[in-house]
Amino acid sequence: MPLPRLPIVVAAVLASTLAAAPVFAQNSVEAIEKRYKTFEAAGNRAGALAEAQKLEAAVKARSGPQSAEYARALFLLGNALRELDRHAEAEPHYRNSVAILEKALGPTHPNVATALNNLAIVYEQLGRYRDTEQTLRKALAITEKSLGANHSQLAPKLNNLAVINWRLARYGEAEALFKRALAIYERDEGPEAQVVVETLSNLAAVYRGQRRYNEAGELFARVLAVAEKTGSKNLMASTLHNLAVLREATLAGVGVAQLPTVMIWEDVRAGRLVHVLPQWQPRSGIVHAVFPSRRGLLPSVRALLDFLARECVVRRQLVSGAAS
């Protein structure tokens, strides 16, 4: 099975330098930006691009081509192009946005780091990995200097730099960066937030690259538990895929892995896998069956519940018996 493509995190907006106004003229800068955001939120990428192009022209005419407001308009135009996978067109807009912001706000302003982050993502999509890494390291250094080593804005940049290190097989640095990002995400978003489980999946992929299959399996199992609890089908599918990759690697004899009993019990029974360290048990989980009421329960539903409960016990006993 192929290795998954780890997700990178995009910054949506720069902090606004535009003054708020309670009433917007139809073609005012504020009205255009409002329409842009409406199209963007609705997933209308073509509409968002059209408004971003209007916004760029309007802000340039109002504030001038060297203003921080114009840099922000270029940033949004870059975002609109990137959403349409027009990365080569987005790149000069991001690059010009960075240059203007450095002059208008100073080279260590957080907005500079945000623009650099998105420029790095475009470089990555264009296969310019050296530029990607250098740009992300610059964005990370600016954010740490201006906001501190544990600020929430640091986490996406840590994640993205870790992804690049993972792709370059620098697993040690990738692991350290993912762990830093994970600590910030868990603190700010909670243990079951989407960014937390994505970072856990990324870290598990690093462990897999290092053939640390047992640690990878433990993290993938944690992600799977969150996916089942939240009902995220995409997350569940990707995690099951990752666990299947670990199972294949284990069957090939390349290492030891922690895998769900339901996935490997037939392999253990057939002797293809061996249960090691029987005195050590991973963190257990609970399987829930949800139904309206026990009263008037259909016989077919009752039979399914009985079957599932019985099979869970039988499979656990088979694996335990094979290890003894």
CORMO-V742306 format. One record per residue. N is the residue number from 1. PHI is phi in radians with two decimals (NA if undefined). Layout:
# CORMO-V742306
n:N phi:PHI
n:N phi:PHI
This chain:
# CORMO-V742306
n:1 phi:NA
n:2 phi:-1.27
n:3 phi:-1.21
n:4 phi:-1.27
n:5 phi:-1.59
n:6 phi:-1.23
n:7 phi:-1.30
n:8 phi:-1.89
n:9 phi:-1.88
n:10 phi:-1.78
n:11 phi:-1.47
n:12 phi:-1.41
n:13 phi:-2.48
n:14 phi:-1.62
n:15 phi:-1.02
n:16 phi:-1.23
n:17 phi:-1.92
n:18 phi:-1.57
n:19 phi:-1.29
n:20 phi:-1.32
n:21 phi:-2.37
n:22 phi:-1.26
n:23 phi:-2.23
n:24 phi:-1.92
n:25 phi:-1.21
n:26 phi:-0.95
n:27 phi:-1.97
n:28 phi:-1.24
n:29 phi:-0.98
n:30 phi:-1.13
n:31 phi:-1.16
n:32 phi:-1.10
n:33 phi:-1.13
n:34 phi:-1.09
n:35 phi:-1.14
n:36 phi:-1.00
n:37 phi:-1.13
n:38 phi:-1.12
n:39 phi:-1.12
n:40 phi:-1.09
n:41 phi:-1.14
n:42 phi:-1.47
n:43 phi:1.39
n:44 phi:-1.50
n:45 phi:-1.24
n:46 phi:-1.13
n:47 phi:-1.11
n:48 phi:-1.11
n:49 phi:-1.11
n:50 phi:-1.04
n:51 phi:-1.25
n:52 phi:-1.11
n:53 phi:-1.17
n:54 phi:-1.13
n:55 phi:-1.10
n:56 phi:-1.02
n:57 phi:-1.17
n:58 phi:-1.18
n:59 phi:-1.20
n:60 phi:-1.06
n:61 phi:-1.23
n:62 phi:-1.45
n:63 phi:-1.94
n:64 phi:1.68
n:65 phi:-1.37
n:66 phi:-2.01
n:67 phi:-1.55
n:68 phi:-1.11
n:69 phi:-1.10
n:70 phi:-1.22
n:71 phi:-1.04
n:72 phi:-1.15
n:73 phi:-1.12
n:74 phi:-1.11
n:75 phi:-1.06
n:76 phi:-1.15
n:77 phi:-1.13
n:78 phi:-1.06
n:79 phi:-1.05
n:80 phi:-1.12
n:81 phi:-1.19
n:82 phi:-1.10
n:83 phi:-1.10
n:84 phi:-1.68
n:85 phi:1.09
n:86 phi:-1.70
n:87 phi:-1.19
n:88 phi:-1.11
n:89 phi:-1.34
n:90 phi:-1.24
n:91 phi:-0.97
n:92 phi:-1.16
n:93 phi:-1.19
n:94 phi:-1.11
n:95 phi:-1.11
n:96 phi:-1.17
n:97 phi:-1.07
n:98 phi:-1.06
n:99 phi:-1.07
n:100 phi:-1.19
n:101 phi:-1.10
n:102 phi:-1.06
n:103 phi:-1.37
n:104 phi:-1.38
n:105 phi:-2.00
n:106 phi:1.83
n:107 phi:-1.20
n:108 phi:-1.94
n:109 phi:-1.28
n:110 phi:-0.97
n:111 phi:-1.11
n:112 phi:-1.10
n:113 phi:-1.12
n:114 phi:-1.13
n:115 phi:-1.14
n:116 phi:-1.09
n:117 phi:-1.00
n:118 phi:-1.27
n:119 phi:-1.08
n:120 phi:-1.09
n:121 phi:-1.13
n:122 phi:-1.14
n:123 phi:-0.99
n:124 phi:-1.08
n:125 phi:-1.16
n:126 phi:-1.53
n:127 phi:1.37
n:128 phi:-1.66
n:129 phi:-1.23
n:130 phi:-1.11
n:131 phi:-1.12
n:132 phi:-1.04
n:133 phi:-1.10
n:134 phi:-1.08
n:135 phi:-1.22
n:136 phi:-1.17
n:137 phi:-1.11
n:138 phi:-1.16
n:139 phi:-1.09
n:140 phi:-1.14
n:141 phi:-1.12
n:142 phi:-1.13
n:143 phi:-1.12
n:144 phi:-1.09
n:145 phi:-1.23
n:146 phi:-1.52
n:147 phi:-2.10
n:148 phi:1.85
n:149 phi:-1.35
n:150 phi:-2.23
n:151 phi:-1.26
n:152 phi:-1.05
n:153 phi:-1.20
n:154 phi:-1.32
n:155 phi:-1.01
n:156 phi:-1.05
n:157 phi:-1.24
n:158 phi:-1.07
n:159 phi:-1.03
n:160 phi:-1.16
n:161 phi:-1.17
n:162 phi:-1.12
n:163 phi:-1.05
n:164 phi:-1.11
n:165 phi:-1.12
n:166 phi:-1.09
n:167 phi:-1.16
n:168 phi:-1.59
n:169 phi:1.09
n:170 phi:-1.65
n:171 phi:-1.20
n:172 phi:-1.11
n:173 phi:-1.18
n:174 phi:-1.04
n:175 phi:-1.06
n:176 phi:-1.09
n:177 phi:-1.20
n:178 phi:-1.07
n:179 phi:-1.15
n:180 phi:-1.14
n:181 phi:-1.09
n:182 phi:-1.08
n:183 phi:-1.07
n:184 phi:-1.21
n:185 phi:-1.08
n:186 phi:-1.12
n:187 phi:-1.14
n:188 phi:-1.57
n:189 phi:-1.94
n:190 phi:1.72
n:191 phi:-1.22
n:192 phi:-1.98
n:193 phi:-1.19
n:194 phi:-1.00
n:195 phi:-1.15
n:196 phi:-1.21
n:197 phi:-1.20
n:198 phi:-1.13
n:199 phi:-1.22
n:200 phi:-1.06
n:201 phi:-1.10
n:202 phi:-1.08
n:203 phi:-1.12
n:204 phi:-1.09
n:205 phi:-1.12
n:206 phi:-1.12
n:207 phi:-1.05
n:208 phi:-1.11
n:209 phi:-1.10
n:210 phi:-1.58
n:211 phi:1.08
n:212 phi:-1.66
n:213 phi:-1.17
n:214 phi:-1.15
n:215 phi:-1.19
n:216 phi:-1.11
n:217 phi:-1.09
n:218 phi:-1.10
n:219 phi:-1.23
n:220 phi:-1.11
n:221 phi:-1.14
n:222 phi:-1.13
n:223 phi:-1.11
n:224 phi:-1.07
n:225 phi:-1.09
n:226 phi:-1.17
n:227 phi:-1.07
n:228 phi:-1.18
n:229 phi:-1.23
n:230 phi:-1.57
n:231 phi:1.33
n:232 phi:-1.40
n:233 phi:-1.20
n:234 phi:-1.12
n:235 phi:-1.13
n:236 phi:-1.10
n:237 phi:-1.12
n:238 phi:-1.16
n:239 phi:-1.23
n:240 phi:-1.09
n:241 phi:-1.06
n:242 phi:-1.11
n:243 phi:-1.14
n:244 phi:-1.14
n:245 phi:-1.10
n:246 phi:-1.10
n:247 phi:-1.08
n:248 phi:-1.12
n:249 phi:-1.13
n:250 phi:-1.16
n:251 phi:-1.09
n:252 phi:-1.37
n:253 phi:1.44
n:254 phi:-1.64
n:255 phi:3.01
n:256 phi:-1.88
n:257 phi:-2.35
n:258 phi:-1.70
n:259 phi:-2.30
n:260 phi:-1.08
n:261 phi:-0.96
n:262 phi:-1.09
n:263 phi:-1.50
n:264 phi:-2.17
n:265 phi:-1.12
n:266 phi:-1.21
n:267 phi:-1.13
n:268 phi:-1.16
n:269 phi:-1.09
n:270 phi:-1.48
n:271 phi:1.49
n:272 phi:-1.30
n:273 phi:-2.23
n:274 phi:-2.13
n:275 phi:-1.36
n:276 phi:-1.86
n:277 phi:0.89
n:278 phi:-1.11
n:279 phi:-1.34
n:280 phi:-1.88
n:281 phi:-2.16
n:282 phi:-1.26
n:283 phi:-1.06
n:284 phi:-1.48
n:285 phi:-2.23
n:286 phi:-2.10
n:287 phi:-1.73
n:288 phi:-1.86
n:289 phi:-1.99
n:290 phi:-1.91
n:291 phi:-2.58
n:292 phi:-1.03
n:293 phi:-2.88
n:294 phi:-1.27
n:295 phi:-1.29
n:296 phi:1.23
n:297 phi:-1.17
n:298 phi:-1.11
n:299 phi:-0.99
n:300 phi:-1.15
n:301 phi:-1.20
n:302 phi:-1.05
n:303 phi:-1.15
n:304 phi:-1.13
n:305 phi:-1.09
n:306 phi:-1.10
n:307 phi:-1.09
n:308 phi:-1.10
n:309 phi:-1.09
n:310 phi:-1.16
n:311 phi:-1.16
n:312 phi:-1.05
n:313 phi:-1.18
n:314 phi:-1.09
n:315 phi:-1.16
n:316 phi:-1.12
n:317 phi:-1.17
n:318 phi:-1.13
n:319 phi:-1.14
n:320 phi:-1.09
n:321 phi:-1.15
n:322 phi:-1.19
n:323 phi:-1.44
n:324 phi:-1.54
